[in-house]
Amino acid sequence: MSRHDLTDEQWAVIAPLIPKRTRRRGRPRNEDRKTLNGILSVLKTGCAWADLPTEYGSDTTCWRRLQAWSADGTWERVWRALLSQLDAQDKLEGTQACLDGRFVPAKKGGEE
């Protein structure tokens, strides 16, 4: 287990928010927790996907699942659930906020 991996407590909060896939033909699906840990490892360390340790499975699987979970709103559901949990524990302070605008699409041809 890497220092970047989710704890059992963290996984218990996130697991219900990850979309379940039905069993299909072909190779078995990589475990969601292992895949999520791989995604987090790349995002935290900044390493290239190709340099992802093999303990997380295929780098391509991790990248594809990151893209799929972005497209289907999984990350937003996780974010909202974690914020709600922090709010319920009175760990959020409304006087401070941080917004990361990388997910906001840039308008083409707009004024700078």
DSSP file (Angstrom, degrees, kcal/mol; ACC not computed):
  #  RESIDUE AA STRUCTURE BP1 BP2  ACC     N-H-->O    O-->H-N    N-H-->O    O-->H-N    TCO  KAPPA ALPHA  PHI   PSI    X-CA   Y-CA   Z-CA
    1    1 A M              0   0    0      0, 0.0     2,-0.1     0, 0.0     0, 0.0   0.000 360.0 360.0 360.0 128.8    0.0    0.0    0.0
    2    2 A S    >   -     0   0    0      1,-0.1     3,-1.4     4,-0.0    39,-0.0  -0.462 360.0-114.2 -85.3 159.1    1.4    3.4   -1.1
    3    3 A R  T 3  S+     0   0    0      1,-0.3    -1,-0.1    -2,-0.1     0, 0.0   0.650 118.2  58.8 -66.9 -12.5    1.1    6.5    1.0
    4    4 A H  T 3  S+     0   0    0      2,-0.1    -1,-0.3    33,-0.0    40,-0.0   0.575  84.5 106.1 -90.3 -11.0   -1.2    7.8   -1.8
    5    5 A D  S <  S-     0   0    0     -3,-1.4     2,-0.1     1,-0.1    29,-0.1  -0.320  78.6-102.4 -72.5 151.7   -3.7    5.0   -1.5
    6    6 A L        -     0   0    0     27,-0.2    -1,-0.1     1,-0.1     2,-0.1  -0.442  33.1-125.2 -69.5 142.6   -7.1    5.5    0.1
    7    7 A T     >  -     0   0    0     -2,-0.1     4,-2.6     1,-0.1     5,-0.2  -0.372  28.8-104.9 -76.8 167.3   -7.6    4.3    3.6
    8    8 A D  H  > S+     0   0    0      1,-0.2     4,-2.0     2,-0.2     5,-0.1   0.881 123.4  52.7 -60.6 -37.6  -10.5    1.9    4.3
    9    9 A E  H  > S+     0   0    0      2,-0.2     4,-1.1     1,-0.2    -1,-0.2   0.917 110.6  45.8 -64.9 -44.6  -12.4    4.7    5.9
   10   10 A Q  H >> S+     0   0    0      1,-0.2     4,-1.9     2,-0.2     3,-0.5   0.919 112.3  51.1 -64.6 -43.3  -12.0    6.9    2.8
   11   11 A W  H 3X S+     0   0    0     -4,-2.6     4,-3.3     1,-0.2    -1,-0.2   0.863 102.8  60.2 -63.4 -35.8  -12.9    4.1    0.5
   12   12 A A  H 3< S+     0   0    0     -4,-2.0    -1,-0.2     1,-0.2    -2,-0.2   0.837 109.2  43.9 -61.3 -32.7  -16.1    3.4    2.6
   13   13 A V  H << S+     0   0    0     -4,-1.1    -1,-0.2    -3,-0.5    -2,-0.2   0.893 121.7  37.4 -76.7 -41.4  -17.3    7.0    1.8
   14   14 A I  H >X S+     0   0    0     -4,-1.9     3,-2.1     1,-0.2     4,-0.6   0.841  98.2  76.1 -83.0 -35.7  -16.3    6.9   -1.9
   15   15 A A  G >< S+     0   0    0     -4,-3.3     3,-1.3     1,-0.3    -1,-0.2   0.839  91.4  53.8 -50.9 -44.8  -17.2    3.3   -2.9
   16   16 A P  G 34 S+     0   0    0      0, 0.0    -1,-0.3     0, 0.0    -2,-0.1   0.712 106.1  55.9 -65.8 -15.7  -21.0    3.8   -3.0
   17   17 A L  G <4 S+     0   0    0     -3,-2.1    -2,-0.2    -4,-0.2    61,-0.1   0.572  84.6  95.3 -91.8 -10.7  -20.5    6.8   -5.4
   18   18 A I  S << S-     0   0    0     -3,-1.3     2,-0.0    -4,-0.6    14,-0.0  -0.691  86.0-111.6 -82.3 128.4  -18.5    4.8   -8.0
   19   19 A P        -     0   0    0      0, 0.0     2,-0.3     0, 0.0    -2,-0.1  -0.344  29.1-129.6 -62.7 136.4  -20.8    3.5  -10.8
   20   20 A K        -     0   0    0     -4,-0.1     2,-0.4    -2,-0.0     0, 0.0  -0.664  17.6-149.9 -86.5 141.5  -21.2   -0.3  -10.8
   21   21 A R        -     0   0    0     -2,-0.3     2,-0.1     3,-0.0     8,-0.1  -0.900  14.9-122.3-111.9 140.1  -20.6   -2.2  -14.1
   22   22 A T        -     0   0    0     -2,-0.4     2,-0.2     1,-0.1     0, 0.0  -0.454  40.6 -90.4 -76.0 153.6  -22.3   -5.3  -15.0
   23   23 A R        -     0   0    0     -2,-0.1     2,-0.2     5,-0.0    -1,-0.1  -0.456  52.7-178.3 -66.4 128.9  -20.2   -8.4  -15.7
   24   24 A R        -     0   0    0     -2,-0.2     5,-0.1     3,-0.2    -1,-0.0  -0.712  31.9 -83.8-120.7 173.4  -19.3   -8.6  -19.4
   25   25 A R  S    S+     0   0    0     -2,-0.2     2,-0.2     3,-0.0    -1,-0.1  -0.284  89.0  36.8 -70.8 163.2  -17.4  -11.0  -21.5
   26   26 A G  S    S+     0   0    0      3,-0.0     3,-0.1    -2,-0.0    -2,-0.0  -0.562 104.2   2.6  96.5-158.6  -13.7  -10.8  -21.8
   27   27 A R  S    S-     0   0    0     -2,-0.2    -3,-0.2     1,-0.1     3,-0.1  -0.306  82.9 -98.9 -66.6 146.2  -11.1   -9.9  -19.2
   28   28 A P        -     0   0    0      0, 0.0     2,-0.2     0, 0.0    -1,-0.1  -0.356  44.4-102.7 -63.8 146.2  -12.3   -9.2  -15.6
   29   29 A R        -     0   0    0      1,-0.1     2,-0.1    -5,-0.1     3,-0.1  -0.461  36.9-109.0 -69.9 137.6  -12.7   -5.5  -14.8
   30   30 A N        -     0   0    0     -2,-0.2    -1,-0.1     1,-0.1    27,-0.0  -0.427  47.1 -91.2 -64.0 141.7   -9.9   -4.1  -12.6
   31   31 A E     >  -     0   0    0      1,-0.1     4,-2.5    -2,-0.1     5,-0.2  -0.274  29.2-132.8 -57.6 137.0  -11.1   -3.3   -9.1
   32   32 A D  H  > S+     0   0    0      1,-0.2     4,-3.0     2,-0.2     5,-0.2   0.882 105.1  52.2 -61.2 -39.4  -12.4    0.2   -8.8
   33   33 A R  H  > S+     0   0    0      2,-0.2     4,-2.5     1,-0.2    -1,-0.2   0.929 110.9  46.6 -64.5 -43.9  -10.4    0.9   -5.6
   34   34 A K  H  > S+     0   0    0      2,-0.2     4,-1.8     1,-0.2    -2,-0.2   0.915 114.9  47.6 -63.1 -42.5   -7.2   -0.2   -7.2
   35   35 A T  H  X S+     0   0    0     -4,-2.5     4,-2.4     2,-0.2    -2,-0.2   0.916 111.5  49.6 -65.2 -44.1   -7.9    1.9  -10.3
   36   36 A L  H  X S+     0   0    0     -4,-3.0     4,-2.7     1,-0.2     5,-0.2   0.898 108.9  52.8 -62.9 -40.3   -8.8    4.9   -8.2
   37   37 A N  H  X S+     0   0    0     -4,-2.5     4,-2.1    -5,-0.2    -1,-0.2   0.882 108.9  50.9 -62.0 -36.9   -5.6    4.5   -6.2
   38   38 A G  H  X S+     0   0    0     -4,-1.8     4,-2.1     2,-0.2    -2,-0.2   0.916 110.1  48.8 -64.7 -43.5   -3.7    4.5   -9.5
   39   39 A I  H  X S+     0   0    0     -4,-2.4     4,-2.5     1,-0.2    -2,-0.2   0.936 112.5  48.0 -60.6 -47.1   -5.5    7.7  -10.6
   40   40 A L  H  X S+     0   0    0     -4,-2.7     4,-2.6     1,-0.2     5,-0.3   0.865 108.0  55.9 -64.0 -35.8   -4.7    9.4   -7.4
   41   41 A S  H  X S+     0   0    0     -4,-2.1     4,-2.5    -5,-0.2     6,-0.4   0.935 110.5  44.0 -61.5 -46.4   -1.1    8.3   -7.5
   42   42 A V  H  X S+     0   0    0     -4,-2.1     4,-2.3     1,-0.2     5,-0.3   0.923 115.8  47.8 -65.2 -43.6   -0.6    9.9  -10.9
   43   43 A L  H  < S+     0   0    0     -4,-2.5    -2,-0.2     1,-0.2    -1,-0.2   0.865 116.8  42.8 -67.3 -35.7   -2.5   13.1   -9.9
   44   44 A K  H  < S+     0   0    0     -4,-2.6    -2,-0.2    -5,-0.2    -1,-0.2   0.881 123.6  34.1 -77.7 -39.1   -0.5   13.4   -6.6
   45   45 A T  H  < S-     0   0    0     -4,-2.5    -2,-0.2    -5,-0.3    -3,-0.2   0.745  94.0-134.7 -90.6 -23.8    2.9   12.6   -7.9
   46   46 A G     <  +     0   0    0     -4,-2.3    -3,-0.1    -5,-0.3    -4,-0.1   0.604  50.9 151.6  79.3  11.0    2.7   14.1  -11.4
   47   47 A C        -     0   0    0     -6,-0.4    -1,-0.2    -5,-0.3     2,-0.1  -0.280  53.3 -95.0 -70.9 162.0    4.2   11.0  -13.0
   48   48 A A    >   -     0   0    0      1,-0.1     3,-1.5    -3,-0.1     4,-0.2  -0.441  31.3-116.5 -72.1 151.4    3.4   10.0  -16.5
   49   49 A W  G >  S+     0   0    0      1,-0.3     3,-1.8     2,-0.2    -1,-0.1   0.880 116.9  59.3 -56.3 -38.1    0.6    7.4  -17.0
   50   50 A A  G 3  S+     0   0    0      1,-0.3    -1,-0.3     9,-0.1     9,-0.1   0.721 101.4  55.5 -65.1 -20.1    3.2    5.1  -18.5
   51   51 A D  G <  S+     0   0    0     -3,-1.5    -1,-0.3     8,-0.1    -2,-0.2   0.327  76.3 128.8 -94.5   6.9    5.2    5.3  -15.2
   52   52 A L  S <  S-     0   0    0     -3,-1.8     7,-0.1    -4,-0.2   -14,-0.1  -0.430  70.6-105.3 -62.6 130.0    2.3    4.2  -13.1
   53   53 A P    >   -     0   0    0      0, 0.0     3,-1.8     0, 0.0     4,-0.1  -0.272  24.2-123.0 -57.8 143.4    3.4    1.3  -10.8
   54   54 A T  G >  S+     0   0    0      1,-0.3     3,-1.9     2,-0.2    -2,-0.1   0.660 101.3  81.8 -65.9 -15.9    2.0   -2.0  -12.0
   55   55 A E  G 3  S+     0   0    0      1,-0.3    -1,-0.3   -17,-0.0     3,-0.1   0.716  90.4  54.0 -62.0 -18.6    0.3   -2.7   -8.6
   56   56 A Y  G <  S-     0   0    0     -3,-1.8    -1,-0.3     1,-0.4     2,-0.2   0.443 111.8-122.8 -94.3  -0.8   -2.5   -0.4   -9.8
   57   57 A G    <   +     0   0    0     -3,-1.9    -1,-0.4    -4,-0.1     2,-0.1  -0.568  65.0   0.8  91.6-159.8   -3.1   -2.4  -13.0
   58   58 A S     >  -     0   0    0     -2,-0.2     4,-2.1     1,-0.1     5,-0.1  -0.396  53.9-144.4 -68.9 134.2   -3.0   -1.0  -16.5
   59   59 A D  H  > S+     0   0    0      1,-0.2     4,-2.4     2,-0.2     5,-0.2   0.861 104.3  55.1 -63.3 -34.9   -2.1    2.7  -16.9
   60   60 A T  H  > S+     0   0    0      2,-0.2     4,-2.8     1,-0.2    -1,-0.2   0.900 106.2  50.5 -65.4 -40.6   -4.6    2.8  -19.9
   61   61 A T  H  > S+     0   0    0      2,-0.2     4,-2.6     1,-0.2     5,-0.2   0.930 110.9  48.8 -61.9 -45.9   -7.4    1.4  -17.7
   62   62 A C  H  X S+     0   0    0     -4,-2.1     4,-2.2     1,-0.2    -2,-0.2   0.929 113.5  46.6 -60.7 -45.2   -6.7    4.0  -15.0
   63   63 A W  H  X S+     0   0    0     -4,-2.4     4,-2.2     2,-0.2    -2,-0.2   0.930 113.5  48.2 -63.7 -45.1   -6.7    6.8  -17.6
   64   64 A R  H  X S+     0   0    0     -4,-2.8     4,-2.7     1,-0.2    -1,-0.2   0.895 111.5  49.5 -63.4 -39.9   -9.8    5.6  -19.3
   65   65 A R  H  X S+     0   0    0     -4,-2.6     4,-2.8     2,-0.2     5,-0.2   0.875 108.3  54.1 -68.5 -36.0  -11.7    5.3  -16.0
   66   66 A L  H  X S+     0   0    0     -4,-2.2     4,-1.5    -5,-0.2    -2,-0.2   0.936 112.1  44.9 -58.6 -46.5  -10.6    8.8  -15.1
   67   67 A Q  H  X S+     0   0    0     -4,-2.2     4,-2.3     2,-0.2    -2,-0.2   0.916 114.2  48.2 -64.6 -44.3  -12.1   10.1  -18.3
   68   68 A A  H  X S+     0   0    0     -4,-2.7     4,-2.3     1,-0.2     6,-0.2   0.918 112.0  48.8 -64.0 -44.1  -15.3    8.0  -17.9
   69   69 A W  H  <>S+     0   0    0     -4,-2.8     6,-1.3     1,-0.2     5,-1.2   0.786 111.2  51.3 -69.2 -26.3  -15.8    9.1  -14.4
   70   70 A S  H ><5S+     0   0    0     -4,-1.5     3,-0.8    -5,-0.2    -1,-0.2   0.921 112.0  46.5 -70.7 -44.9  -15.2   12.7  -15.4
   71   71 A A  H 3<5S+     0   0    0     -4,-2.3    -2,-0.2     1,-0.2    -3,-0.2   0.846 113.6  46.9 -67.9 -35.3  -17.8   12.5  -18.2
   72   72 A D  T 3<5S-     0   0    0     -4,-2.3    -1,-0.2    -5,-0.2    -2,-0.2   0.425 113.8-109.6 -92.8   3.6  -20.5   10.8  -16.1
   73   73 A G  T <>5S+     0   0    0     -3,-0.8     4,-2.1    -4,-0.4     5,-0.2   0.567  76.2 132.0  86.8   8.5  -20.3   13.1  -13.1
   74   74 A T  H  ><S+     0   0    0     -5,-1.2     4,-2.5    -6,-0.2     5,-0.2   0.922  72.1  51.9 -60.3 -45.0  -18.7   10.7  -10.7
   75   75 A W  H  > S+     0   0    0     -6,-1.3     4,-2.6     1,-0.2    -1,-0.2   0.889 109.3  49.9 -62.2 -38.2  -16.0   13.1   -9.6
   76   76 A E  H  > S+     0   0    0      2,-0.2     4,-2.8     1,-0.2    -1,-0.2   0.905 109.9  50.9 -66.3 -39.9  -18.6   15.8   -8.9
   77   77 A R  H  X S+     0   0    0     -4,-2.1     4,-2.3     2,-0.2    -2,-0.2   0.913 112.1  47.0 -62.4 -42.2  -20.7   13.3   -6.8
   78   78 A V  H  X S+     0   0    0     -4,-2.5     4,-2.5     2,-0.2     5,-0.2   0.937 112.6  49.8 -63.4 -46.7  -17.6   12.4   -4.8
   79   79 A W  H  X S+     0   0    0     -4,-2.6     4,-2.4     1,-0.2    -2,-0.2   0.926 112.5  46.5 -58.3 -47.6  -16.7   16.1   -4.3
   80   80 A R  H  X S+     0   0    0     -4,-2.8     4,-2.5     1,-0.2    -1,-0.2   0.892 111.9  51.0 -64.4 -40.0  -20.2   17.0   -3.1
   81   81 A A  H  X S+     0   0    0     -4,-2.3     4,-2.2    -5,-0.2    -1,-0.2   0.914 111.6  47.0 -64.2 -42.5  -20.4   14.0   -0.8
   82   82 A L  H  X S+     0   0    0     -4,-2.5     4,-2.4     2,-0.2    -2,-0.2   0.897 112.3  49.9 -67.7 -39.5  -17.1   14.9    0.8
   83   83 A L  H  X S+     0   0    0     -4,-2.4     4,-2.6    -5,-0.2    -2,-0.2   0.914 110.7  50.3 -63.1 -41.9  -18.1   18.5    1.2
   84   84 A S  H  X S+     0   0    0     -4,-2.5     4,-2.5     2,-0.2    -2,-0.2   0.903 110.5  49.9 -62.2 -41.7  -21.3   17.5    2.8
   85   85 A Q  H  X S+     0   0    0     -4,-2.2     4,-1.2     2,-0.2    -1,-0.2   0.921 112.2  46.8 -64.3 -43.9  -19.5   15.2    5.2
   86   86 A L  H  <>S+     0   0    0     -4,-2.4     5,-3.0     1,-0.2     6,-0.4   0.891 112.1  51.2 -63.9 -39.3  -17.1   18.0    6.1
   87   87 A D  H ><5S+     0   0    0     -4,-2.6     3,-1.8     1,-0.2    -2,-0.2   0.908 106.9  53.2 -64.2 -42.5  -20.0   20.4    6.6
   88   88 A A  H 3<5S+     0   0    0     -4,-2.5    -1,-0.2     1,-0.3    -2,-0.2   0.791 110.0  48.9 -63.3 -27.4  -21.8   18.0    8.8
   89   89 A Q  T 3<5S-     0   0    0     -4,-1.2    -1,-0.3    -5,-0.2    -2,-0.2   0.296 115.0-118.4 -92.8   8.6  -18.7   17.8   11.0
   90   90 A D  T < 5S+     0   0    0     -3,-1.8    -3,-0.2     1,-0.1    -2,-0.1   0.863  77.4 128.1  54.5  39.9  -18.4   21.6   11.1
   91   91 A K      < +     0   0    0     -5,-3.0     2,-0.4    -6,-0.1    -4,-0.2   0.337  46.5  86.4-104.4   4.1  -15.0   21.4    9.3
   92   92 A L        -     0   0    0     -6,-0.4     2,-0.6    -5,-0.2    -9,-0.0  -0.886  61.1-158.0-105.9 137.1  -15.9   23.9    6.6
   93   93 A E    >   -     0   0    0     -2,-0.4     3,-1.4     3,-0.2    -6,-0.0  -0.962   7.0-154.2-115.1 119.9  -15.4   27.6    7.1
   94   94 A G  T 3  S+     0   0    0     -2,-0.6    -1,-0.1     1,-0.3    -2,-0.0   0.578  87.2  69.6 -70.1 -10.3  -17.5   29.8    4.8
   95   95 A T  T 3  S+     0   0    0      1,-0.0     2,-0.4    -3,-0.0    -1,-0.3   0.616  97.9  54.9 -84.6 -11.2  -15.2   32.7    4.9
   96   96 A Q    <   +     0   0    0     -3,-1.4     2,-0.3     2,-0.0    -3,-0.2  -0.964  63.1 164.4-123.6 140.1  -12.5   30.9    2.9
   97   97 A A        -     0   0    0     -2,-0.4     2,-0.4     2,-0.0    -3,-0.0  -0.993  18.9-160.8-150.3 152.3  -12.9   29.3   -0.5
   98   98 A C        -     0   0    0     -2,-0.3     2,-0.5     2,-0.0    -2,-0.0  -0.996   9.3-166.7-135.6 129.6  -10.6   28.1   -3.3
   99   99 A L        -     0   0    0     -2,-0.4     2,-0.7     2,-0.0    -2,-0.0  -0.969   9.3-156.4-121.4 129.1  -11.8   27.5   -6.8
  100  100 A D    >   -     0   0    0     -2,-0.5     3,-0.7     1,-0.1     4,-0.0  -0.917   6.2-168.7-103.5 113.6   -9.9   25.6   -9.4
  101  101 A G  G >   +     0   0    0     -2,-0.7     3,-1.4     1,-0.2    -1,-0.1   0.297  59.3 102.5 -88.4   9.9  -11.0   26.8  -12.8
  102  102 A R  G 3  S+     0   0    0      1,-0.3    -1,-0.2     3,-0.0    -2,-0.0   0.741  80.9  53.6 -66.5 -20.2   -9.3   24.1  -14.9
  103  103 A F  G <  S+     0   0    0     -3,-0.7    -1,-0.3     2,-0.1    -2,-0.1   0.519  87.9  93.6 -91.2  -4.3  -12.7   22.4  -15.3
  104  104 A V  S <  S-     0   0    0     -3,-1.4     2,-0.1    -4,-0.0    -3,-0.0  -0.775  82.1-122.0 -89.6 124.3  -14.4   25.5  -16.7
  105  105 A P        -     0   0    0      0, 0.0     2,-0.3     0, 0.0    -2,-0.1  -0.394  23.3-123.6 -67.9 140.4  -14.3   25.6  -20.5
  106  106 A A        -     0   0    0     -2,-0.1     2,-0.4     1,-0.0     0, 0.0  -0.643  21.8-121.6 -82.6 138.9  -12.7   28.6  -22.0
  107  107 A K    >   -     0   0    0     -2,-0.3     3,-1.0     4,-0.1     2,-0.3  -0.661  26.5-125.9 -80.2 130.8  -14.7   30.7  -24.4
  108  108 A K  T 3  S+     0   0    0     -2,-0.4     3,-0.1     1,-0.2    -1,-0.0  -0.589  88.0  10.0 -79.1 136.7  -13.1   31.0  -27.8
  109  109 A G  T 3  S+     0   0    0     -2,-0.3    -1,-0.2     1,-0.2     2,-0.1   0.566  94.0 139.7  77.7   8.2  -12.7   34.5  -29.1
  110  110 A G    <   -     0   0    0     -3,-1.0    -1,-0.2     1,-0.1     2,-0.2  -0.306  59.9 -90.7 -81.1 168.6  -13.5   36.2  -25.9
  111  111 A E              0   0    0      1,-0.1    -1,-0.1    -3,-0.1    -4,-0.1  -0.484 360.0 360.0 -75.8 148.6  -11.8   39.2  -24.4
  112  112 A E              0   0    0     -2,-0.2    -1,-0.1     0, 0.0    -2,-0.0   0.437 360.0 360.0 -91.0 360.0   -8.9   38.6  -22.0
